[in-house]
Amino acid sequence: MESSLSSTAWLALHLIVAGAMATIGYLDLRLWWQDRDQQALRVTGALCWSVALTLLTGAVGLALPTADVFRVVVPVRAIFIGVTAALFLSSLNAMVKLPGPRVAMILSLALPISFVLAGDLSFGFTAGSGWPQIRPLGQLLAGLGALILVGYTIRALFMVEGKQRYQLAGAAVSVSVLLSIAITAGQGDLTEAMTTLWTLPTAVLLAVWSSVGVLTTRGSLLSAVAGWREAERVADHQARHDPLTGLPNAAVATEALQTLLESQESATVIVVSAVRLSRLEAVRAAEGTSRVDSFLCAFADQLRTSRPANAVVARVGDGSFIALTTLDRQLAPQLKAELLVEQAVHRLRHAVIFPPEVTIAVGITTSDGLSSATDLLQRAGMAASSAQELRSVVQFYRPELREEIIERARIGRLLRSAIDRDEFEVHYQPVIETTSMRRIGVEALVRWRHLGKLHQPLDWIPLAEQQGLMAEIGMHVLRTAVRDHALLQCPIAVNVSPRQFTDREFVGKVLDVLQSIPAGAISLEITEGSIIGNLEHARTALDTLRAHGIRIALDDFGTEYSSLSRLVSLPFDVLKIDRSFIANVLSTEGRAIVAAIQAMAHAIGKTTIAEGVETVAELQAVREIGCAGVQGFLTGRAKKLSDLLTPSFRQPHDDPLDSSAFQI
């Protein structure tokens, strides 16, 4: 070569660059072999190709005359520089997301290709010199490529931290200095040397970033951080959501309610609804946990979708849910009348298939005058508890509710020892035949007298049922009725509580008590809710009792969500029409309902008794409809045995219009 740059130096420069490229290729190949990263494989292939081109240009430089060398080397090296720049930008983009990385890489390749295609317009040879001369067009194309590379490097400087920032800064400064010298010199061995050497900073930086240790460590750290963040997110979600239904839990409901209270406007009111599902344990015992879980999921979905879009629904217990809704204050009265009472519950029951024994109760309160989420939730919970105890669907919070709950708790404690203190009394209410107006039997009704005070049944029977006392109380009433039959000398109907009927030993206990009296002396009244909870058990128990001459009456007919087809297939003798129907018998619709029940009972051979008859007009109506018997305040209130066994204990007169004739 006709220059101060010897052939040995020329070869050394190219071998240095080739060594750097080979190192990057080796490290990237190891990376691909471990992680099977296709991007790393593509980078490795391109780098190996660059190594081959570098070695080729070095070999050509040793074999050809100077002028011929540069006519081959300059175009080839231009392409090599473009490949190196594109690889550098690809690696940079893998570390930090750059704007338009594909465009930048395409330009990095396109500019050197344009340099080559321009030929003598981009570079040429001065007479008497073997070194190429870079012309203004070539300097422009090279300068644009340098600007892209340096510009993206500077942009990345502001997006990385630590050692990588210093590495990029060093590479950017080195590349800028070397390229500036090469471009501005325009010709000679200095330009040739700088054009070859400027790729070294990028090659070294690529080698550092591609090393197995750095990438593995960086990848492990990123994976660890990502895994930690994902685990933290999952743990936070699990801590704040119910795993079965996916609904928020009590903590989230409290936070959401407090947020609503803090941002509440004067024209709005926050409605808090506590929804309670009872008897889930009975379903688990009878049908398994999966049946309850599927029901709870369906109920939660329907509860969530049936609420307004701004509502928050959370599960706060096994069968307990909370719903938070913000409404216009003017809608509050309408809310109580239409939105969140029986109609809403009725829609829920129709949208979700409820297990027959499951009941629902809703407690509601509003945010007026309160700024504490805890107080509001407690009030809604108290209202729901009251609804459960009173067996009502919906209860609204009242200021006196707390005292009522405390009183019921006190009564509950007294109930547990009432049997030992012999405080339960049995009163008897007459059952009258509608045609002859003569007594055809009595119904035994339990009463609780504590310290001389007679407690109303609704004040304590639900509590006794909840505490599991009704089975023992029921057997006490049955034994008392058997003892009193000898004095009353008429059939006695005894109520059976749901808890008592579901006892597997119930039939045996009843038969033991009744073995001393004639068949037909005692009849049992089983509520509809007791039967539909477990039809097979109910059918077996009722068949056994009837086989021993015990008549069965279906009590509270029509008050439960049961299938008529299932009920009529059960073995019972008497159908008692609930007083809620009799209270409306004087209306056209009410009379039609009672008449339909009577017609159905007559069709399947059952006797009907109308409960809760309080007026002569109601008596006349049920008589015309065809009910066989009646009972209620009109035909006689429940009385103690001692009050019945007096001279006034006689058959009533035949005239149904003389109200004085119905006093037993």
PyMOL commands that set and color helices and strands:
alter all, ss='L'
color gray80, all
select helices_A, chain A and resi 7-35+38-63+66-95+101-121+136-157+163-185+188-197+199-210+212-240+250-262+280-287+289-305+329-339+342-351+373-390+401-415+457-466+470-488+498-501+506-514+528-532+535-547+564-568+579-582+588-603+616-625+641-644+659-662
alter helices_A, ss='H'
color red, helices_A
select strands_A, chain A and resi 123-125+132-134+268-278+312-315+320-328+359-366+394-396+424-433+439-450+453-455+492-496+522-527+551-557+574-577+607-611+629-631+639-640
alter strands_A, ss='S'
color yellow, strands_A
deselect
rebuild
show_as cartoon
